[in-house]
Amino acid sequence: MTDETILANAQIILAEEVITGSLKMQGGTITDIAQGAQVPNGAIDCDGDFISPGMIELHTDNLERHISPRPKVDWPHRAAIVAHDRELAGCGITTVFDAIRVGSIVSGNGKRYGKYARQMADEILQMRDLGALKISHHIHLRAEVCSETLVDELAEFGEADRIGIVSLMDHTPGQRQFSDIQKYEDYVCGKHGMDRAEFPAYVEFLTTLQARLGADHEEAAVAAAQRYGATLASHDDTTAVQVATSHAHGITLAEFPTTVEAANACYDAGIATIMGAPNLVRGGSHSGNVAAHELARLDRLDILSSDYVPAALLLGAVQVAQIWDDWARGIATVTSSPAQKVHLEDRGVLAIGKRADVMRFAVVNDLPLVQSVWAAGRSVA
């Protein structure tokens, strides 16, 4: 008996080119890559399908969707984690940084956010340690600056938790993602059922809260990321001034910049830009911000995130590959580029000695179809 798997007669997407060839996996690593369309005995004939690295997801709200599938519904967390894990595996994602909010709002008359981060992280790590998860899970703490409890919640985590990413979030109305107050009102009242008559008071509450605690919270989140040894990210940068602040903090990832101005400033500062694959697939931002395809054409898009639709990640990578007319570069936005930015040196490329996180997919009428997925050489989808 052997754990050897050979994928043959495939279009293999390497770091800088696509070749027709075969790939061998054994013992959880890639042990050989060869050119040629021949199919050795015992190999899987891929019939010309693409073979790429498994995808790496740095920012996804998908776990929260499984935990709360309907307003005011709290689904059993371990079951939600497993469902989330299986969904990502089926989409070709083999490494995920599960985004968990830290910083809650526990007072006021508007929309409240309860504390849950420490418990959620413990449950993910426990399920991982039990071997119940098919893919590689890491923790991404979304530090909400406009909150009441951020400092206390950050203190509950430490270096032993191996936090991969800390992102600075500021959802104060009237700036960044919600520069358009009307769109924010539609979002809060539509998604969360707030009475529109209560909305002005809620905006005033948040604005006052951010003015009182925002600077201290931002400083605490930056310090926490340094303490954890985590990659630091910004969120929804809109202006060059905001990007300059991010750069001064040591931020190396910019999640979803909302304007060309911010994306250009990130490029000049050497900060990698992450854009949402749903934005790319839909042809624009649901919040009215800059379109991902515009940044791709301006050479200001480095990494894609599935954000709130896991299946969008591969579809977005294929679309950006078509925009650039470069399959290797397009697939890199969901493989090697995110791996490099979070210092995962063992994955993200198909090369001998690398972790055997591998995806096989076909493309039919520009739609990618995931055929098979392996994580550390083990079939997971």
N, C-alpha and C positions, 0 to 999 in steps of 0.2 A: 504493500500500500504506500502511496505517496501523496503528498499535498500539492504536487506540482500541477499548475494550470498553464496551458499554452493557448493564447489567442492568436489565430493566424488569418492570413488573407484579409487584413484590416488596413484602414487608413489611420496610421498612428500619428497623433498630434504631439510632436516634440516641442522643445522650448522655442525653436526658431523656424521649424519647417514641419511639413507633413510628408510622411513616407508610407509606401506600401510595404507591409512587413508583418512580423510576428513579435509577440511579447510573452515572456515566460515569467511566472510568479512561483515562488516557493519559499516556505518558512516565513511568510508575511512580508517578503521583500521582492523587488523586481530583480531577477537574476540574469536576464538576457533580452536583448532587442536585436532583431535581425531584419534585413531587407529582403524583399521577394514575396511573391504571391503564393508560394507553395504552402500546402497544408500537411504538416508532419502527422504520422500516426498518433492518435490520441489527442490531437489538438482540436480546439473548437474553431470551426470554419465561420468566420465573422462575415463572409460574403460581401466584403467591401464596406462594412460599417466603420464608423469612427471609433477609435480608442483614445481616450484622454485621461488625464489624472482625475481622480475624484474631486468634486468641487469643495471649496472652502468658503463657508458662510460666516461673515464677521458680525452681521447685525440682522436679527430676525425677531419679529414680534409673534412668530407662529406659536410659541409655547403658551403665551398669554391667551391666544385664541382658543387653545385646547383647554386651558384652565377655566376660562369663562366663555363657554360657547354661546351663552345668551346673557343679556343683562341680569345681574343679581344671581347668576348661577355659578356656584363654585364646584367644579368637577373634581373628583378625587385626584390628587396631584400625581401620585405615582402612575395611575392609569393615563393621565394626560401626558406625562413625560414619555411614556412608552409609545403612545400614539403619535406624538410629535417626532420622536426618533424614527419610527417606521416610515412616516410620511417623507421625512428628509431623505432617508436612504433610498426610497423609491424614486425620488427626484434626481438622484445622482450626487447628493451632498454627503461627503464622508467625514467632514470635520465641521463642527458648528460651534460658534460662540453664542451661547444662549443669553439673550439680553434680558436682564432683570432690573427693574427700577429700584433705586435707593433714593429716599427722600419722599416723605408722605405729607399729605394735608389732612389734619385730624380735627380742625376747628372750622368755624365759619358756617354760613348757611348755603354755600354753593356745593359744587361737586367735590367730594372727599376721596382721597386715595389712602387706603390703609397700608400699614407696614406688612411686608411679606418676604422681603429679599433674603434674609438669613435662613428662614425656613425653606424657601424654594431652593436655594443653593445647596443646603444640606441634603435635600431630597434628590437633587440631580446627582450630587457626588456619591450618595449612598447607592443609587441605582447603577451608577457607573462602576463602583467598586464591586458590586454584586455580579457584574458581567451581564446585566439585563439589557444593556443598550447595544445596538448594532454598530453605531458609528461613534466617532470620537467627539466627546462633549467637553467644552470649556466654558468658563463664566465670563460674561461681559456685564459689568455694572454700569447702568445708565444713571448717572448722578444728576438728579433733578434740582437745579439751582433754585427754582421758584417753588420752595417747599418749606416745611417747618421742622423736619426731623433729620435732615441729611447728615449732619455731623455725627449724631448718635448712631445712625445706621451704618455709616462708614466705619465707625469704631468697632463694629461687630465682626469685621473681616480683617484678616492678616495675611502675612506672607505664606502661611501654610495652606491657604485656600487656593493658591496658584491662580489668582485672578489674571485673565489674559488681557482684557481691555477695560479701561474706565473712560466713559465718554461724558463730556460736559453738556448737559441738556438745560436749556432755558426756554420754557414754553410760556413765558409771560406774554400776554396778548399785546399786539401792536408792534411786534418786531420779529425778526428771523422767520421761521416757518409761517407764523401767523401775523405777518405785517398787515394783511388785510383783515380788519376787525370783523367785517361782515362774513368772510369765509370762516373765521373762528366761531362766530355765533352760530352759523349753520352747522358746523362740526359738533360743537358742544350740545346744542339744543336738538340736533337731529340724531346724533349717535347715542347721547346719554340722557335724552329726555328732559333736559332742563327747560323750565318755563321761560320764555323769552322776556317776560317782565322782570325776571330775577337776574338776567344776564348783565345789565350795567353794574349792579352791585357786586357781582362776582368778579368782573374785570377790575373794579376798583380794589377789591380785596387782594387779588393776585398782584396787581401793580404795587400796592403798598407793601405787600410781603416781600417782593423782590427788592424793592428799594431798601428795606430794613435788613435783610439777611443775604441778599444775592452775592455781594462781594466776599463775605466771610465764607459762604458755601462754596464759591468757586475756588477760593484759596485752599479750603479743606479738601476738596476733590483732587486738586493737583497734588497736594501733599500725600493723600492716600494712595494715588497711583504710584508715586515714587516709593512709598512704603511697601506696597504689594509687589513692586517690580513689573507693573503692568504697562502696556502700551496706552498712551493717552490720546484721546480723540476729541475733536470738536463736533458740534452738531448744528446744522442749519446756519452756518456763517453766511451773512448777507452782504457785508461791506468789507472793503480792504482794511479798515480800522479793526474790525472784529478778527480778521485773519492775522493781523499784526499782533494782536493780543494772544491769539492761539499760539502763534510762533514763539512768543516770549515765554509761554507756559511750557514749551517743549513738546507741543502737539505735533504728531507726525501723520495723523489721519484726519481727514475732513469728511464727515458724513453728511451727504446731501447738501452741499452749498446751494443756496437758492438763487444766485445770480451769476452772470458771466463775470462781473467784477470780482466777486469772491473767488470764483474758480481760477481766474487769472492770477489773483494775489496768492492763492495756494501754490500754483505752478511756480511763481517767482520765489516763494519761500521754501520750496522743496517739500511741501506737504502733499501727500497722495490724496486724490479726490475719489470718494466713494459715491456712486449714484445708484438709485433704486432701479432694479430691473423692471418693476411694474411701470415706472415712469417711461422707460424705453419702450416697453411692449405696447403701452396705451398711446404712445405718441406725445405724452406730456404729463406734467405734474397735476395730481388731483387737487393740490393746494394753490395752483396758479403760479408756481415758481418755474425756474428755468427748466427746459426740456433736456433730458439726458442725451437725446440724439444730437442736440445742438452742441453740447459739450464734447461729444464724441467727434463730431466733425471739426471742432476747434482744437482737437488733440488735448483736451482738458479732462479726460475721463481715464482713471487708472484701474478702478476696481468696481465690480457690480455687487450689489446685495439684493437678496430676494425680498427683504423688508417684510411685507405682509402676505406674499404669495410665493411659497417655496418653488413651485413649478416654473415661476418666471425666471429663475436664475439661469438655467441652460438656454431657455428661449432668448433671453436678453443677450447672452454671450454669443449665440449664433447670429443674432441681428447685428451686434456691433462688429462681429467678424465680417459680415457682409458689407457694412458701412466702410470698413477699412480695407476690404478685399484681402484679408490676412487672417486665416484660421488660427494660426499659432498665437498671434497677438490677441485675437478676440477671446480665445479660451483662457489665455493668461489672466484676463480680468477676473476670473473666478477660480484660478488655481495658483499659479506661481506668484502673482502680484500680491494677493492677500497673505499667502504663506510667508513671503519675505517681510511684510510689514508687521507681522506678529511673531516673527522669529521662529517659525516652524521650518527648520532646515531639512527635515527628513521627508518632506512631502511637497506636493504641488507641481512636480515635474515627473515625466516618465524618463527614468534613467536608472541604470544598473546600480543597485545598492540602496535605492530609495524605497520608502514604505510603499507596499503594493496597494495603494488606494487607487482604484481603476474603474473607469466607466466605459461601457460600450453603448453607443447610440447611433441611430439612423436619422436621416433627415428626409422627410416626405413633404413635398410642396412647401418647403421652407420651415416646416414644423419638426423640431427635434423629438425623437421618440426614444426614451431610455429603454434599452434592451436588458442590460445586466449591470450589476454594481458589485464591486469587491472592496472591502475595507480591511486593510492589513492582510490581504490575500484570502479573506474569508468571504464567501458569497453572502451578500446581505439583501439583494433585490434582483 
